[in-house]
Amino acid sequence: MTRSTGSTAASLRCDSCGQLPEPGKVRLTVANVAVMLPIELVVHAVVVQTHLSYPLKVLILALTATALVIWVAEPSVMRFLRAWLHAPALRQRKRLDTATDLWRARVLVKDSPGALKRISHQLARRGVNILSLHIHPGAQASVDEFVLAAPAGVGEQDLVRAFTAGGSPSARVWPSTALALADGQTKALSLACRVAQDPVELRYAVAELLRAEPVLAPSPTVRSFVEGSVVLKIPSPTGEPLVFSRAGEPFTAAESARAHRLSELAAAATHPTHRTF
């Protein structure tokens, strides 16, 4: 969905279909009740005063209330309470529009209660917004990947100090772009399609997925995977293993698993299994 720039609900409309995103269920329920309740009370007060039979009163109430909800209440909610219904999306949009710098961070977070909350508090004190968070679980600690929007004047060292003050024993921060906010699952599926169509793309797909560099002349002593290693080794359909490195950014077990799944896909595409049913 492509959106125009702005701070009103109209700016959230899709350029292709013109529709607004679906508002939250809680806000939508509150808005509908707020608009429908006065209508229901007025209709009930008028019909109850009549001398009609009880079944006829119930029928009139049901039909009248339903018609008023469809013709009056729902359009009124969407028209007059539109900004309030979409307030969370508007706040997120405003944060993205006003962010002067985007940063990506890889942080070691201890496996203890409130660890992530303390880090979030330190970032909030500096006016930094967390736009995206991906967690790689570990035995004693997790490796958390953040995409951050920081105001002007907040630099790399400020962010590192924020993570340190929040209790992280290790943090690395580097500049990022809006591409870091792209849907990771969509990106992974696109890379998988590339590998399935052409297994030769395996080396480049893994490098792009893990933001790593292929090692063109790897040492034969490199092991397949060691937790916390900056070198990753996976098999390839040609029989010669592929090795990737990422200076200063150790690979996680989850990243190793993703690379091996792409390797398996490349092998299946190279040597398809024929089955008869």
C-alpha positions in Angstrom: 0.0 0.0 0.0 1.4 3.4 -1.0 0.4 6.4 1.1 0.6 10.0 0.7 2.3 12.3 3.1 0.2 14.0 5.8 -1.0 13.9 9.3 -4.8 13.4 8.7 -6.7 10.2 8.3 -7.0 10.9 4.6 -3.3 10.4 4.3 -3.7 6.8 5.2 -5.8 6.0 2.2 -4.3 3.5 -0.3 -3.4 5.0 -3.6 -4.7 2.0 -5.5 -8.1 1.3 -3.9 -8.7 4.4 -1.8 -9.6 2.5 1.3 -8.5 3.3 4.8 -6.8 0.6 6.9 -9.0 -1.4 9.2 -9.3 0.4 12.6 -8.7 -1.4 15.9 -11.6 -3.5 17.1 -11.7 -1.8 20.5 -11.9 1.7 19.1 -14.4 0.7 16.5 -16.6 -0.9 19.2 -16.5 2.1 21.5 -17.3 4.5 18.6 -20.2 2.4 17.4 -21.7 2.2 20.9 -21.2 5.9 21.5 -23.2 6.7 18.3 -25.8 3.9 18.5 -26.7 4.2 22.2 -28.5 7.6 21.9 -30.3 6.5 18.8 -31.5 3.3 20.5 -32.7 5.2 23.6 -34.7 7.7 21.5 -36.3 5.0 19.4 -37.2 3.0 22.5 -38.6 6.0 24.3 -40.9 6.9 21.3 -42.1 3.3 20.6 -42.7 2.4 24.2 -45.1 5.3 24.6 -47.4 4.0 21.8 -50.4 1.7 22.5 -49.3 -1.0 20.1 -49.1 -4.6 21.0 -45.9 -5.9 22.5 -44.9 -8.1 19.5 -45.5 -5.1 17.2 -43.4 -2.8 19.4 -40.5 -5.3 19.3 -40.8 -5.6 15.5 -40.8 -1.8 15.1 -37.9 -1.4 17.5 -35.8 -4.0 15.7 -36.5 -2.7 12.2 -36.1 1.0 13.1 -32.9 0.5 15.1 -31.4 -1.6 12.4 -32.2 0.9 9.7 -30.8 3.8 11.7 -27.6 2.0 12.5 -27.0 1.2 8.8 -28.1 4.6 7.4 -27.0 6.9 10.2 -24.8 5.4 12.9 -22.1 3.6 10.8 -21.6 6.4 8.3 -21.5 9.0 11.2 -18.8 6.9 13.0 -16.6 6.7 9.9 -17.1 10.4 9.0 -16.9 12.2 12.4 -14.7 9.9 14.4 -12.3 8.9 11.6 -9.3 10.6 13.1 -9.9 9.0 16.5 -10.4 5.6 15.0 -7.1 5.8 13.1 -5.2 7.7 15.8 -2.7 4.8 16.4 -1.8 4.5 12.7 -1.5 8.3 12.5 0.9 8.5 15.4 3.0 5.8 13.8 2.9 7.7 10.5 3.9 10.9 12.2 6.9 9.2 13.9 8.1 7.9 10.5 7.6 11.3 8.8 9.4 13.3 11.5 12.2 10.9 12.1 15.5 12.4 11.0 17.7 9.4 11.3 17.1 5.6 11.1 19.4 3.2 12.9 19.8 -0.5 13.1 21.1 -2.1 16.2 22.1 -5.6 17.2 21.9 -5.9 21.0 22.6 -8.7 23.5 19.7 -8.8 26.0 20.0 -10.8 29.2 17.4 -13.4 29.8 15.9 -11.7 32.9 12.5 -10.2 33.7 12.2 -6.6 32.6 15.4 -6.5 30.5 13.8 -5.3 27.3 11.7 -2.9 29.3 14.8 -1.2 30.8 16.3 -0.8 27.3 13.0 0.6 26.0 13.0 3.1 28.8 16.5 4.3 28.1 15.7 4.8 24.4 12.5 6.7 25.3 14.4 9.0 27.5 16.4 10.1 24.5 13.3 10.4 22.3 14.1 7.3 20.2 11.3 5.3 18.8 11.5 1.5 18.2 10.1 0.9 14.7 10.9 -2.8 14.4 12.2 -5.5 16.8 13.2 -9.1 15.9 14.4 -11.4 18.7 16.8 -14.3 18.2 16.5 -16.5 21.4 19.6 -17.9 23.0 20.5 -20.1 26.0 21.5 -17.3 28.5 20.6 -14.2 26.5 18.8 -13.2 23.3 20.2 -11.2 20.4 17.6 -8.5 19.6 17.7 -6.6 16.3 16.1 -3.1 16.4 15.2 -0.6 13.8 15.2 2.8 15.5 14.1 6.3 14.6 16.2 8.9 16.5 15.8 12.7 16.6 18.5 15.0 15.3 21.5 15.1 17.6 21.2 11.5 18.8 24.1 9.6 17.2 25.6 6.1 17.3 27.4 6.6 20.7 24.3 8.0 22.3 22.4 4.8 21.3 25.2 2.5 22.5 25.1 4.3 25.8 21.3 3.9 26.0 21.6 0.1 25.5 24.5 -0.1 28.0 22.5 1.9 30.6 19.6 -0.4 29.9 21.7 -3.4 31.0 22.9 -4.8 27.7 26.5 -6.2 27.9 27.0 -5.8 24.2 25.5 -3.5 21.5 26.4 -2.5 18.0 24.7 0.3 16.1 25.0 1.5 12.5 23.0 3.8 10.2 20.0 2.3 8.3 17.4 3.2 5.7 13.7 2.8 5.3 14.4 -0.5 3.5 15.0 -2.0 7.0 11.3 -1.7 7.6 10.4 -3.9 4.7 8.5 -7.1 5.6 11.1 -9.6 6.4 8.9 -12.6 5.6 8.1 -11.2 2.2 11.8 -10.7 1.6 12.7 -14.2 2.6 10.0 -15.7 0.3 11.2 -13.6 -2.6 14.8 -14.9 -2.0 13.4 -18.5 -1.8 11.7 -18.0 -5.2 15.0 -16.9 -6.7 16.8 -19.9 -5.4 14.1 -22.3 -6.6 14.2 -20.8 -10.1 18.0 -20.8 -10.2 20.0 -22.7 -7.6 23.1 -20.7 -8.6 21.5 -17.8 -6.8 22.0 -19.5 -3.4 25.3 -17.7 -2.6 23.8 -14.3 -3.3 20.4 -15.0 -1.7 22.0 -16.1 1.6 24.4 -13.1 1.5 21.4 -10.7 1.1 19.2 -12.5 3.6 21.9 -12.4 6.4 23.6 -9.2 5.2 26.9 -11.1 5.0 29.8 -11.4 2.6 30.6 -14.6 0.7 34.1 -16.0 1.4 35.5 -16.9 -2.0 38.5 -19.0 -0.8 37.4 -20.5 2.5 39.7 -22.5 4.7 38.9 -26.2 4.8 39.0 -26.2 8.6 36.0 -23.9 8.9 33.3 -25.6 10.9 29.6 -25.6 9.9 28.3 -23.4 12.7 29.3 -22.3 16.1 27.0 -20.1 18.2 28.5 -16.6 18.2 30.8 -17.2 15.2 31.3 -14.5 12.6 31.7 -17.3 9.9 28.9 -19.5 8.6 29.3 -22.6 6.4 26.4 -24.3 4.5 26.4 -27.0 1.9 25.7 -26.2 -1.8 24.2 -28.3 -4.7 27.6 -28.3 -6.4 29.2 -30.2 -3.5 31.5 -27.4 -2.5 30.4 -25.7 0.7 29.6 -22.0 0.8 31.1 -19.9 3.5 29.9 -16.4 4.7 31.4 -13.9 7.0 30.1 -10.9 8.8 32.6 -8.9 10.7 31.5 -7.7 14.1 28.1 -9.4 13.8 28.1 -13.0 15.0 25.5 -15.3 13.4 22.7 -16.7 15.5 21.3 -20.2 15.4 18.1 -18.9 13.8 20.1 -17.3 11.0 22.0 -20.6 10.5 18.8 -22.5 10.2 17.4 -20.0 7.6 20.6 -20.3 5.5 20.5 -24.2 5.6 16.8 -24.2 4.6 17.7 -22.1 1.5 20.5 -24.6 0.8 18.1 -27.5 1.0 15.8 -25.7 -1.4 18.6 -25.2 -3.9 19.5 -28.9 -3.6 15.9 -29.9 -4.2 15.7 -27.6 -7.2 18.9 -29.0 -8.6 18.0 -32.7 -8.1 14.2 -32.9 -8.0 12.8 -36.2 -6.7 10.4 -37.9 -9.2 7.5 -39.7 -7.7 4.9 -41.9 -9.2 1.5 -42.1 -7.8 
